[in-house]
């Protein structure tokens, strides 16, 4: 069994000095390792763990380029060939063998292995690196591995990070925390903000990229070192590379982002050999923490990040450019001081820095959870129920994801995976793309055609006028940027989806898109318009001049929020779509295609019924039909929900009963029902339904006894105490009684308005609802004009009464105004 030479691998790295402490902590079965950037945790800890355990050790890195870089570095230090003792697996590429003891892989690859083999047979340790990045896959892995450890106590799980809430992760895994300090190299921080700022409504400003190019070229020439520049996305990286090359002709300027071929990524992350020109590597956030670019002593940071944001109201999710977190800019600056003293230039002001968020939101809080929801369902924890997660996902996002999976027929009504769902969950591609790929092969009869569409939409290819068919022609001809990358992905997806015996049907790319996103099947809102209504209810417009203009139906893949003329007043622009026929749209809509019967009352009170066929929010047809007796009740309910309860005739008895029930609900809560408008409208079938079934084709709402209907809401057996808790009348001296006036306003007390003479001789302060609520007396003159208000009659007799008596006995001499009111 191969053993790694830890002395050679860890030479000069701070983590090597903590090997004994790490070995001791590993005996507990789980540990969380905190070590600053540059300490060698990614290099030293995985082979140390591999030496401790007997079986294979799996190590996740958040990105493919980091996986390959880490595997290559450990293999080089070990003196072995990549694919031997050290191997790696990323989507579409694998270098590993039977002798591999240490395998680097992405979190997504490990998730699919767990679904296929929940106990990870033959694996004795799993190391999760850079867990602070809080990717959705990493968060799911933490929860799933915590459950695996409950049945596999021999499985060693390690979480590593430079910055981390170690306590939360340690509690999740039942782990011991090991913190490895590191002597810091000197790091100089400079600020060089651009005068006009960094962003405008379109994203990163072009003049900011010019500014960034100038300060990078100038700083690198002054310091004569390799430099690393951080930008938010691949487009900005390529634009800055184009600007830098003429400003620094003596330097090799290299891009580094996820859209590059593996060879170009590896070239940017490999160390500069003796005699080679100095380098400027321009990178997205993938170089922030998960890999080291050797030789860098200068970092230039735009201070921007590309983060997922979800617009639930419009059912859109996408990447937006925002200020990076303070945690991120610290990580980025640390790249300059990993191997010696360095300088970090921040292309923003200290004021901008102070306004940055402390840390980025975890993906689970902001992302579309459709893929995660299928993973959790396939794991046996639908909706995450029972899965220990670092942060619980937002309930609304989970509910939306579960609805989407049901619409895609990947889960059943119990939210458990269907056979198709299980196959999709284990495929190395997104859920929507995998579903479109598999079902697209069946519809098109051509695995290559389906794979080409999925490869085009799952990468960052830009379509002129949002026209997918035009983009595919450019990719096939090689005219479009990234055509080689698209062709390789198409080959991989074709192998995944090949269906023996399938015959081409002639269906187009729109079929594949509709299978992936049936809720984005769209219909033009009017003849000549470029605006479309999506089945989800969102409206969006084609770009001006799009080749898709005039198409009645579209299958839409990508929609972005937008304002102004480009959005045609819809608030969104279609970025990628393909034509679709109406018949095909209905065949592919699945559960979104429904036929319903609608009923309503017209202005004259007649019941009108219609048969309506809809595709989500798109109305296909609406045909008048003869009403049935059973339509009457629903029509009235609909009118009441639309126009309100004032359509009913509220008698004094009904108003009084409603007020009494409101008092009891406010004072006692359940089971006494809420009777505000919202609650009564929600419960209409329960309390009003029996009266509606008796109505005829021309219903007479005025004939409904609302008081009797309300009594259907009374709880049993508590209803027998209604008159005791909230009586209609209050007994008075001499055998008389007075009506108690109740109100639905919770702030107003029940009132008894009574002539003062009716209470002479009474020393009472009545309270109702089991003594919780006092009754307020409105004391009246013989002419029934107000004299006083009190809830404490004894206090009134003892004080204010004498002034009232003095004023009133001359005005009403025929009525009793005794000096001692309690004597009667």
N, C-alpha and C positions, 0 to 999 in steps of 0.2 A: 504494500500500500504506500503510495507516494506521500512523503512528508515534506512540507515546505520549510525552506531554510529561513527561519524568522530573523536570524541575525543579519543575513544579507538583505532581506526584504526591508527590515526596519531600520537599517543603518541611517543614523542622523535624524530620525523622525521622533518627535516627542512621545507619541503613543507607544513606541517600543519600550520606554521606561516604565510603562504601566502594565506590562504583560502578565506579571504575577497577579496583580489586582484583578485584571480582566479574567484570568483563568479561574480565580477563586469565585468571582461573581457568576461565571458561567455555570458553576455547579448548582446554582439555585434554579436553573432551568429557563430563566428569562432575565434579561438585563437591558437597561437603557443607558447608552453611552453618550455623554456630552463632551465634545472636544471642539475647540475653535478651528476655523479653516486653516489648512496648511500643516496640521499636526500629524497627518498620515493615517487617520482612522480608516479611510476607504482602502488604503493600500495594505495596512498591517492587520487590522482586525479580521477580515474575512479569512486569510490563510491561517491565522491563529485559531479561529473557530474550527476550520477544517482539520487542523491537527488534533483538536480536542475530541471531536466526534468521529464515529466510525464510518458513517455513510456520507452521502453527498451534502454539500452546503450550498444553498441557494442565496444569492445576494441581489436585491433589487436596487436599481438606479432609476431615477424618475424619467430619464430620456434615453433614446436609443444610442445617441452619440456618446453619452456618459457610460452606458453599458460597455460599448466597444472599447472606449478609452481605458476604463478601469481594468477590463479583462486583459487588454494588451499590455498595460503597465505591470500588472502582477506577473503575467507570464514572462515578460522580459526580465524582471527582477529574479524570477525563479529559474531563469535559464532554460525554459521549456517552450515548446511550440504551442501557439494558440490552438485550442481544440484538443490538447492533451490534458494534463492535470487541471489547467484553467481553460474554461470554455465560456461561450455566451450564446444567448438566444434573444433575438428581437423579432418583431413582426417581419416575416419574409426572409429572415436570414438566421442561420444557426451554424455555429462551429463548436461542436461538443462531441464526445465519444464515450465509450464504455469506461475509459480510464479517467474521465473528468471527475475531479473531486470538488472543484469549486466552480460553480456556474453562475455567471452574471446574467441578469434578465430584467426586463421591464415589469412593473407591477401588473400590467394587463396580461402579460404572458403567464405570470404566476396565478392570477385570478382564474384563468381558464384551466390551468392544471389542477387547482383546488376543486373546481367543479367536476372535472373528470376523475380525480382521485382525492377525495376529501381528507384522507389520512396521510397523503404524501408518502406513499410506500417507497422506501429506499432513501428518503431524505431525513437527515438527522438534525439539521439546523437551518434556520431561515434568518437572514440578516436584512432588515429594511433600512436602507440608507436615505438620508435627507428627508426624514418624515416631517420635518417642520414645514415643508412646502405645502402640505395639506391638500395634496391632490385627492380626488375622489377615489381613485383606485387604491391609493395608499391607506386611506381611512377605512375602506372596506376590508383590506387585507388585515389591518390591525384587529378589527372585530372578528373576522373569520378565524384568524390564527389563535386568538384568545379562546375561541370555542374548540379548535383542534387540540389545544393543550389540555383541555378538560378530559379528553379521552386518550391523549398521547403525552403522558408526563415526561417521556424521554425526548420529546422534541424541544430543542433549544431555540428560543426566539429572541432576537436582538434588534432593538431599535436604535438608530444612530442619527445624530444631528449636531449641528453647531449651535443652533438656537432652538429651544424647545421648552414647552411646558412639561418638564420631566415627570412631575408628580402625577399629572393626569394620565400619561401613557404608562407609567409604572403601575398605577392602580388598575388600569385596563388589563395589563398583561400579568399582573402579580409579580412584578419584576424588581430587581435591585438596581439602584442608580449608581453609575460610576462616572465621576466627573474628572476629566483630565485637563489640568491647566497647561498653558503653553506660554513661554516667554514670547512677547510680541516684538516683532521687528518695528522699527520706527516707521510711522506712516504720517505723511504730510497731507493735510486736506486743504484744497483751494476751491474757491467758488468763482465761476466765470459765466454769469447769466447772460443770455441773449437780450438785447434791448427790447425786442418786440414780443418776447415770450416764446413759449414752446408749442402751443396748440392753438388751432382755430377750429371753426365748425367742421372742417373736412378732415381734421386729424393733426398730424405733425406738420408744422409749418416748414415750407421749403427754405425760407431764409434762416430758420433755426438749424436745418441740416447744413447750410453753408457755414454758419457760425461754428457748428460742431466740427466741421472739416478743418476750418482754419485753426481753432485752438488745439486740435489733436495733432495736426502736422507741426505746428510751432512747438508744442510741449515735447513731442517725441524727438525733434531735432535738437532741442536744448539739452535733453537728458540722455540722448543717445542710448535708448533702451527699447525693448519690445513693449508694445502698448496693447491694451484691450479696451474696446469701446462698447458700451452697452446702449442698445436701442430696443424699442418695444416689439418690433415685428420684422419679418423677412423683407417686406417691401422697403422699409426704411433702411435696413442693413444694406441692401443692394444699392439704394440711392446714395448712401454715404460712401460706399466703396467706390462708386463711379466718380464722386467728387474728390475723394482723397488721392486717387492714383496720380492725377496731374500735379497735385500739390506736394506729393512726396515720392518723386520718381525713383529715389534711391532705396525705397522701402518696398517690401512685398506686402501688399494689402490683401487680406484674405477675409471672405465672408464666413460666418458660422451661424447656420440656422437649420431648422428641421426639414426644409424643402430641398436641401442640397443632396447630391449623391453621397453615399457613405465614404467614398474615397476623398471627396473634397472636405467633408467634415473631419475625417481622420488627419488630413493634411493640416488643418487649422489647429487641431489639438495636440499634434506631435511637437516635440521640442525642436528648436532650430539647431541644425548641425553646424559644426565649425566651418567657417568660410561662407556660410549662407548670409544673404542680406537680412538686415533687421526686419521685424514684422510689426504690422498693425493688424490685429484680429478684430473685426467688427462683428459683434455677436448679439443675439437675442438673450433672453434671461437664462437660456440653457447653460451658459457658462457662469451663472451667478454663484452656484454652490455645489453643483454635482460633479464638476470636473475641474482640474487644474490645467491652465494653459502655461506650459513651462516658459521661464525666462521673462515673464511680465513684471515690470517694475513701475509701470504707469497705467492707471485706469482713468478713462474719461467716461463719465456717466451722464446720460441724458435725463435720468431721474424719472423715467416713464415705464409703465408696464402695460401689457395687454391682458385684460382680465375678462372673464365671462360675466355677462350681465343678462338677466332674463326678464323680459317684459311679459308677465303672465296674462295681462289684459289682452294683449295682441297675439299671444302664443308665439312669441319670437324670442330667440336667444342668439347671442352673438358676442364677438369680442369687441371690447371698447378700449380706447387708449386713455389711461388715467395716470395720475402721479403715482409713482412707486411708493411702497411703504418705507418708513425709516429703517425697519429691520432689513429690508432688501438693499438699501443703499449702503448700509454697514457691511453686509455680505459682499457687495460688489467692490467696495473700497478695499476690503481685506484681500482681494485677489492680488493687489499690488505689493502686499507685504508678506506674502506666503513664503518666499524664499530669500528675503532680505529687505532692507529699507526700501520704501516706495512712496509714490505720490498718487493721490486720487484727486482728479479735477471734477468738480460737480458743476454741470452746465446749468445751474439754477442758483437762485439767491438763498441766503440763510433764512430769509423770511419764508420763501417757498418750502424750504426744508422743515421749518417749524410747523407748517400747515399739513404736512404729509401725515397719513394715518400711521399709527404705531406699527401695525402689521396688516397684511392683506387678509381679506375674508377667506375662510376655507371654501373650497369648491362646493362642498356639500350644501353650503348655505345659499349659493347663487346659481348653480348650474342646472341645466335640464337633467332630470334624474331618470330618464327613460332607460338608459343603459344600466345604471346602477340598480334600478328596480327589478330588471330582469335577472341580473346577477343574484340579488337578494332572494328573489322568488326561486331560482334554480338551487340556491343554497338551502332552501327550506324555511326561509324567514321572510315571507311576503311583506312588503312595505317596511322592512327592517324590524318587524315585530320579533323580539327576543334576541336580536343581534346587538352585542355590546359595541356601541360606537362612541368615538371620541366626542362628537357633537351630534345630536339628533337632527335629522333632516327636517326642513320646514314641512308641516303637515299638508299645506296646500300644494306644494311641489310633489310630494309623494302621491297625493290623490290624483293629480294630473297625470303623473307618470303611469300609475296603475290603469287609468282610463285609456291612455294611449296604447298600452300593451294589450288590453282587451280589444280595442278597435283593430289592432294589427293581428289579432287572433293568435298572439303569442302566449297569452294566459287565458284561463277560463274565468267564469264568474266568481270562482273561489280564489282568484289571483294566483293559482298554481300554474306552472308552465304546461302548455300543450306540448305534444311531441315536436311540433315545429319550433316552439319556444325553447325547448331543451337543446335542439340542434343549433339554433341561432345563438344561444347564450355561450356555447363553446367555440364559436367561430372567431377567428382573429380579425374582426372587423366590427364596426359599430352595429347596434341592434337594427336600426332602420336600414342601413346598408346591407346587412346580412339577410334581412327579410326580403328586401328588394332583389337581392342577388338570387336567392333560392327560388322565390316565387316568380321572379322575372325569367328564369330559365324555363320554367313551366309554361309561362305565357308566350315568350318569344320563341321557345324551342331552340335557343342558341346561347350557349354559355358565354361565348366570346362577346356577343352583342351586349348581354346583360352586364358582363364584367367591365366592358369599356365605359358604360354609363356610370356604374358605381365608382370606378377609379377616377373618373372625371369630376364627379360631385364631391367625393370625399377628400379631395386635395384642394389647395388654394389656387385653382385655375380661374382666370378671369374671362368671362364670356362677353363679347361685344353685343350690346343691346339685350343682354340677359338670355341670349338664344343658345341653348345647349346643343342643338343640332349643328349650328355653325361652329361652336367650340370643338365638337367631336371631329368635324371635317379638318379643322386646323391641327388638332392633335395627331390625327392619322397621317396627315401630310408632313408633319414635323415642323410646321410654321409657328406653332404656338410654343412659348417658353415652357419648359418642363415636359416636353413631349416624351423624352426618353424615360423620365421618372414615371409618367403615366403609362407608358408601354410596359414597363416592368411590373407595375401594380396590376395592370390588366391581365398579364400572364399569370400572376399569382392567384388572382381572383377566379380566373378561368379554371385553373386546376382545382380550386376549392368547390366550384359549383357545377362541374361537368355532370350531365345527366345522360347516361347511355340511351341511345335510341331516340333522342329528342329531334324534332323536325322544325326548322324555321317556320314561323307563322306570318312574318311580315310586320308584326307590331313594332312600334317605334320606341324611342327613349322615354316618351311621356308615360308609357306603361310602367317602366321601371320606377320613375319618380312617384307615380301614383301609388304603387305598391309600398314604397317607403314612407310616403307622407300623404295618406288619403285625405287627411284633414286640410291639405293644401291644394286639393283639386279646386280650380277656380273658374268662374264664369264671368264673361264681360258684362258690365252693368248696363250698357246701352250701346246701340249701333254707333260706330265711329268713335267710341270712347277708348282710352287706353287704361281705364280703371277696371279692376276686377274685384269680385266678392269671392273670398275663399270660403270653403266649407266650414272652417273654424269660426267664421264671423268677421274676420279681419278684412279690411279693404286695402288694396295696394295697387300701384300703377306701374305699367311698363315704362322703361326709360324712353325718352323722346327719340324717335327715329328707329325704334327696335324693329328687327325683322319679324317679330312675332305679332306686330300690330295687325289687327283684323281677325285674329283667331278668336273664335267664340269661347272655346274651352282651353284651359292650360293645366298642366301639372307643374306645380311650382315647387322648387327645392329651397331656394333661399330668398328671404325677405328681410329688408333692413328698414329701420325707422328713418324717416326723412321729412323735411318740410319744404315749403315753397313749390315752385312750378314743377320740379322734377317729380313730386309726389302727387300732382294733380288733385290736391286737396284731400288725399286719403290718409296722409301721415306716414306712408310707407312706400318703398320702391321694391319692385321685383328685381332680383339680381341674377336669378338662374331659373329657367323654366323650359318646357317643351310642349308642343301642341298635343291635344288629346281630343278624341271624338266624344260626343255626348253619350252614345251607347257604351263606349268603353269606360267612360267616367262612371257610369252607373254600375257597370259590372265590377269595377275595381273598388268601389266605395265601401264595400263591406257593411258593417253595422251603421254607417252614417246614412245609408239609404233607407228611409222609412216612409210609410204611408200612415197618415193620421186623419182623424175626423175632428174638425173644429166646429164649435157652435157658439153663437152669440145672439143677443137680443138686438133688434133694430130699434130705431127711434120710436116706432109705434108699439113696441113690446112684443113683436113676433119673433119666434125662434128661427134663426137661419143656420143651416148646416152646410159644410163644405168638406169634400174629400181632398186632402192636401198631400202631395208627394214632395219630399224634401231630400236633398243631399246635404246633410249638415245644416248650415245656415242658408243654403241655396234652394229657393223654391222652384221646383220643376213644373208643377201644375197645381191649380186650385180650382176645383169643379163644384158648382152648387149641386146639392142633392136634397131630396125630401127629408125633412126632420122626422125623427122617430120619437116615440114617447119618452124613451130613456135619454134623449138629448136635452130635455127641458131643464132638469136639475143642473147639469153642467153649464148650460147657457146662463142660468141665473147666477150660479157661483162665479162664473167668469165676469159677469157684469158687476157683481158686488166687489170682486177683487180689483176691478178697474176703476169703478166710480165711488166705491166706499159704502160703508154701512148706513149712510144717510138715506139710501134708497128704501130702507125698511121703515115701517111706521113704528116709532118708539112711543109706546104708551107710558103714562106716569108710572104704572106698575113695573114696566120693563126697565125704565130708567132707574127706579128705586132699587130693584133687584140687582141691577148691574153695579150700582154704587155700593150696595151692601157687600157684594162679592169682592169688589175692588178693595174695600176696607179689610176684609178678612184675608185676602191674599197678601196685602201689604203688611198686616200685623202677624199673620201666622205662616204665610208661605204655603207650600204644598201640604196637603192635596187640594187646598182651595185654589181654584183656577185663576190665572190672570185674565182680565177682561178688557184690557186696552185694545184699541183698534187692531194693532198688529197681531195680537194673540187671537182675537176673535176671527179675524180674516184667515189666519192659519188653520183654525179649527172649524171652519165653516161646515164641512161635511158632517162633523160630529154632532153639532148642536142644531144646525138648520136643515141638514139633509132630509130627515123624514118629512118635513113640511114641503120640501121642494118636489119630492116624488109625487105628491098629490096635486101638483099644479097641472094645468092644461096647456094647450098650444099657445094661448094668450095668457100667460101667468099674471096673477094679481098679487103683487107683493104686499099690498096694503092689507090683504086678508090674513096675513101670517100673524099669529099671536107670538110676538117676540118674547114676552115674559115667559110663556110656557116653553118656548124653544130654549131659552137660557137655562131653565131648570135642568135641562139634560146635561149640563156641565157640572152639576152639583156632585161632589164626591160621596160615595157610599162607604161606610155608614155615617160619615161626618155630617151628611145633609140633615140628619134628624136634629142637629143642634143649631141649625141656621137661626131660628127665631130666638134661641137663647143667647147666642153669641152676638147677633146683630138684629135685635127686635125691631119690628116696624113701628111700635108705639111705646111710649114711656108712661107707666101708671102715675097718676097725680093724686094728691089728697082729695078725699071726698068721692073716690071711685071713678073719677074721670081719667082720661088719658090724652096724651098729645103725640102727634106724629113726629118721628125722628127723621130729620132731613139729612140724607147722606150725599156725599159727592165722590166722584171718581178721582178727584185731586188728592193725592196722598198727603199733601201738606195741610189740608182742611179737615177739621174735626167735625163729627156729626153734631147737628144743631137741633135743639127743641125751642121753637118760638112760641111763647105762651104769655098770657096776661099775668101780671104780677100778682093779682088777687087770687089766681088759681093755685099759687104756691104758698099762700099764707098758712102758717102753722107747719110748714115742711122744713125739715133740717136735713136735706139730702144733697149729696154730691155724687150722682150716679156715674158709674163707669161700666162700659160694655166690653165685649171680647175677653171674657174672663178677667175683668178688672184692668185690662191693659190700656184702654182708650177712654178718656173722660168725655162726658157729654157737655156741650157748651150751651148754656141757657141764654137765649135772647129774650129779655124781659120786656114786655109791652105794656103800654098804657091801655086804659079802657077803650081808647079809639084805635088800638093796635099800632101805636107809634112806638119806636124804640126808646126805652128808658135806660137800660144797662145791659152789659154782657158779662157773664161770669160762669166759671166752671166750679166755683166754691160758694154755694148758697149761704152757708153759715157765715162766712166772712162778709158776704154782701149784707146780710141782715145786721151784722154787728157794726158795720161802718157806713158805706155809701147809702144804705136805705134811708137813713134819717134825712139826708139832703133831698133825696127823691120825694119822700113823704111831704117835706116842707113845701116843695114846689108843686106837687100834684094835688094835695087834698083840697086846695081852694079851687082848682080847675075842675076837679071831679068830686064834688061834695057828696054825691049820692053813693059813692063807692067806698069800700072800707080801706082805711089807711091807719091801722092800729099802731099805737106807739110801740107795742111789743109784737112784732110780726110772728114770733113763734107761738104766741098765745092764740093765734088765729083771729 
